[in-house]
């Protein structure tokens, strides 16, 4: 039965939502052969290409959508993300600002565009309100730009999500750190954290290093890891994170699940330690693996505690969550298991990202093929341990 154009679009969208990006792409292309003037279809086709790791083919689709509907927010943002993935940062940052149009948190602040900060010097009595509207990992990724802000601004109100607050102890007296959602007080200008790389003309080649981060050590974490070393003398302690928040729609691609990590849990050469939080951590009990991995999750009350664990362990192996961003921010070593296609910050190929040179990246050869990737990482670990 031949589908009507509306039915064809609906079928394409259904496949796209189900992660069947090849099928969805073909359906959108067939639809556009008959209705080329639909910006939504061009935008969705571009997102299918992005989801297949073909950002080079996605960008012209977003261009077409924007020709048909100039200023279209979703297409600008998607084009910005595609350009970031290809490494063309300078071209990407203006489009990436379209994300501000989608902000709900502090929406009333963002609406005051005449008060948006663009990098100019601000003296005493002209506080800058600096906040993060994105994930925890994004806050860690942009931490490196705070010294540049400090050089240009005399008073900074920095709003952070509560779990991050312990990491702010080393910031200078220019910063007044507040918990997300608390009263900010009068400010002269505002800036969302991920606007900083754009106004600083950041490229892959001129990324600044993250300054040293000071945080209080968790004695409870230190004691538990010391006890584990006494229980398993001579065995390296390897930390694992297998999932981000399930509420993130991308988590279904980024997370591998604890069951896929069984090849690590079955080895005797090292002891496994869980740094997993929230609902995915319950997999330890539901899979009956309490004896195979030390669960530190209940004691990771904030990122100061998590940072303590990272410093105490011999290595951390994680999927794409906030944890690799934290470890890279601390300039500590970790191995990151990346889904295909990986998020733009990791680039499209290679074992290193300019954002976090201390991290070693392992990439899926095929989409959703966790077993092959985990075997590759396990063999690399065994080789390292000799």
Buried (B, 14 or more C-beta within 10 A) or exposed (E): EEBEEEEBBBBBBEBBEEEBBEBBBBBBBBBBEEEEEBBBBBBBBBBBBBBBBBBEBBBBBBBBBBEBBEEBEBBBBBBBBBBBBBBBBEBBBEBBBBBBEEBEBBEEBBEEEEBBBEBEEBEEEBBBBBBBBBBBBBBBBBBBBBBBBBEBBBBBBBBBBEBBBBBBEEBEEBBBBBEBEEEBEEBBBBBBBBBBBBBBEBBEEEBEEBBEBEBEBBEEBBEBBEEBBEEBEEBBBBBBBBBBBEEBEEBEBBBBEBEBBEEBBEBEEBBBBBBBBEEBBEBBEEBEBEEBBBBBBEBBBBBBBBBBBBBBBBBBBBBBBBBBBBBBBBBBBBBBBBBBBBBBBBBBEEEEBBBBEBBBBBBBEEBEEBEEBBEBBBEBBEEEBE
